[in-house]
Amino acid sequence: MKKLVTWISEAGRQLQSKLQLGESVSKLFSRQNNSDETGGKPSHPEPAEAQKQGILNIPEPYAKFVKPLVIFFSVVLVYAVLGFYVVPAVLKAKLPDIIQQETGRKASVGKIEFNPFKLFASIQDFKILEKNGKPFVGFEILSLKINTFQSIKQLALAIDDITLNKPTVYLAKDGKGKFNFEDMAAAKPKTKEEPKKEDGKLFPLRLAKLTVKDGKLLWDDGHFAKPVSEEISPINLNISDLSTKAQSKAKLDFNLGVKSGGKLDWKANVGVNPVSSEGTITLDKLQLQKLLALALSDTATFDLQGNELINVDYKVDVDKANVKAAIKKTRFELRDLRFADKSPDKMLLTTPTFSVEADALVTIAGDKIDLEIKKTKLDGQDLKFSNQASDPMSVGIALFSHESDLKLAQAKDGLKLSAGKAITAIKNFQFKGVNQQKIEAKAPEIKLETSYQFAKSEQAMDVNISHGKFDLHDLHLAEPGENTTLIKIPVFGVQEMAVDLKNKEVIIDQINAKDAEFQTWLDKDGVFNYQKLVATPQGKKVESTRPDYATAKTIDFKEDAQTVAVAAKNVKPEKDWLVTIKDLALTNFGVNFEDRSLKKPKRMTAKPINLKVSNISNKPDAKLPFQLDVKLNKTGMIKLKGDAVIAPLTAKVDIDIKKIDLEDFQPYVDKFAKVDVLDGQFNMDGQLALNQSPKKPLDVKFKGNSGIASLLTRDQIQSKDLIKWENLALKGINVDLLANRFSATTLLIEKPYVRVTIRKDKTVNFSDIMIANKTEKSEKLAKPAKPVKVAHNKTTQTSKPIFKLDKVKIVDGSSDFADLSLIMPFAAQIKSLDGGASGISSGEKAIVKVDLKGSAYDLAPVDINGEISPYLGNYNINLTFDGMPMPLVTPYMVQFAGYKIEKGKLTLGLKYQIQKGKLEASNNILIDQLELGEEVDNPNAVSLPLGLAIALLKDSEGKIKLDVPLTGSLEDPQFSIGGIIVDALVNVLTKIVTAPFNAIASLAGSDEDLSTVSFKPGNQALEAKETGKLDNVAKALKEKPVLNLEIKGAAFEKEDWPALQDDALLDQLKKRKADEMTKEGGKKVRAEHVELTEDDYNDLLADAFIEKFPAMAEKSFIGTPKLIAPDAGDFYQVAKQKMQESIKPEPQRLKHLADDRGKAIAKYIVEKGGIPNAKVFILDSAVDPKRDGKGVVSALSLKVN
């Protein structure tokens, strides 16, 4: 500017010299001066001089006025010339250079005008260019008009008008992020300026009018990957009556338009002394997408679309350091909002309109800020939120509203925020999500009402919520695409909720819900539908919280323990939250359950469910009274009433369960047994006590009664009753779970019935009824795993269960027993079974006493009594059947022996004693008048001569008495009571029929074995001892006239043949002699007719020996026989021995010997014993028959005639 002034002064002087104005004026001034010096009288110069100086030639009287006038007009003229011509011309010429010198930018001015008299100035067509020649800043016209008169009058700068037409500003940012005006600041180095001291007074100014017309702002941002540009036009500003005079107000009207959409309108009354403003600001239809592009074109991780409306009625007053702002009828509105996240989750939020309305008052006094917002109202319509995450979700809200009055205070000591009343309402809420959008929730109305206070300082933060109220109506939760509503809650409410963050306390007066319905089911895989809804999505892994022992460092427990101990001393224990719910009421709830894992899905219903709980609190020792009533299916009722304490957990509950219909649980029975449960009701009553002591397991105790009434089950295979009873009651139950102690006073079973059937394959009907578990089958087939050693903590080991049942009582019991495995099916009934047991307990010395009485076929009394010591393994049981008609058990006789029973009665007395795993038992059997019936073909029957056994066993009165002792070891894996009994009985009968003579020996008063007769080898003659045995046999046969005697003669090669060899050699020598005689005499001679002398015998023996064994013997020269080896012995002895050895045993000779022995026995029995010949039978004799021992005996046997 200094240069500009210098240039203007120099230009003036040059102009003055050219016009010679200065010289004339100087002469004029010089004359005037001379006149003044001479006392006012003019001097009389010389004519030439006068001619030279008298330019104006003004009369003397007027000359003294001319000079001031001339000076004035000269000055005016100079001022006018300078103002109208010089200054504009100089400015137009020099201003671009100055701008270029100062900014480094080229500039141009079209025209500059200045009216020095009206003080009006204007600049037209002003431009500053970019370095590349593009326009940077410019305007069409800038004019200024100063009111001199008013300025003098008001002693202030009075400006009538400032007008700026069509200003244009071009702002740009290049690819490096530099603005297009940054180089202007760097064109000239900055000089330090001394700060000006301000007195706090405003410069006196009055601006009548300020106008900006049709302004334009151009913006280009090239540092983004995709360049962004925007144009703001037109920009219009009108300010009138702006003054620095105290309390004066100016009117402001400012508006602009955004080419991409949107406009700003600001109308206000403003003041500068003091600073104040009151008016309305409206920003409408500003495109959010364009704002996002301008601000975060490349860095934005989301897309934003829509437009906004901001309408603010405000008033701001600034008084020194205090600021007070009042905002009335503020409205912020977003229209057609669309927020789209660019992340993989792709969140999307849309709403056609979202608005905020409020009245606010802001006061700033120093460091203190007070904000009061009244009538705050948030409204949103058709809000929709969704994402495409791995677990997508979507939310829809038809209408959202929030109303509140807020107060905010900011001071040095912290921030305080309070809301007297805040109401949030949601209409038509819809939600879809959780685990691949498996949940769809709908709620027509949700409302939250509360008051709160928030305070934050450097030391702490405090939040207080009071008068909280939450209402939810008609919540529906379902699976998308399914017609079934999973959860329906018509009414849910929370009343008077209060939260105190500082004291960590939550208090709720009441929580209530009504008429809720829950639909749940168990799918085919055994998973609940709710569990599937919230399960971890497939493919996602749940991070394990277990430590990585493989990579863990070695821990110094001692050092760490010391560190933890020191740290614990310095850390104050943090206070736990205290939660209190004064009343909880769930009314008329319902649960509909379907088990789809079953072959036939089963539905069950629990409705109504009513729950009332009072004083719910986690405060130590706080009692929680509650009552729960549940109706299960059609008849069942469950009632729980009592008190509970949450911390530490304790409870005392009265339990009353009635009429739980067991028929409803039929599908579960089908999984384990082929049984129909046709009737039966479960009942229970008592008191349950829970107690959780620190560092101890939960203590559970129960005292009461339980039972099942009217049980009726039916076999699905045969459609017959299987197990039933009129009533089963377990009374006086006392359970202590922690002590593992269980007891009851009485188990009462009234009219029990069981049907047991042994099928043809010898399996019991229960084995076919029970369904084997697939897991058990696979476990049996699987290879057994090696046992794993587990380290047990002594503190976790549980004691052995202790149980006690004082008494078992059976009233009028019955059973049906059938054995279809027999050739002839068998069936038996036991009725009127009464009695029971007592003393059942887990005590090692406990003795269970059993006493049962009944009847079989309503004819034979049955009595079972005795004592059992289960832990000692000792048993002493007596079982008695008295007078059972044996034809009724014919099927067992057919199965056993292949005969029916025509007649007889059975009395059975069984006594079993087991001591230390050893069985000793006696079976006293009395059979009266037993008669067998017809024989039945049974290949599996025992091959015993039953008729013989009966004949042998019957006494003279027709009774059979047997005592069958039993012994065995229970440790034997093959042990079976039934098997032992059968084996014992078979052994007894077998012993009798295989050794019948032992049975009849007692009749003869002898203990000898009468079944055989002994002979000397090679002999058939009876010895005296054997004749005595035959006398005893004859005596017994006379006592048992039904018996016949059978004799089987026998010979034995080993014993008998050596004795028969002499006879065989003699016969050979006789035959040799007979042949010689026949040859000599020509007539055939039979060997049996030849008699040999000793010489004949020796000659024949010598010839036969030499002929048979030529290597051993020969005849001498004179014909005498001799041995080749003389020292071998006597010739005839050696020859006889060798010849006997060379003769093979002759079966026929042995057979004759056996026949002779049989005859000898038969002859003696008939002739000496007096037995009729018709009762004695000689069997076909045998050579080398099977025998016991090595004696030469012939066998005797008995048969029934």
Summary of the structure (lengths in Angstrom):
residues: 1201
radius of gyration: 67.3
end to end distance: 166.1
largest distance: 246.2
contacts: 3537
relative contact order: 0.02
helix: 25%
strand: 48%
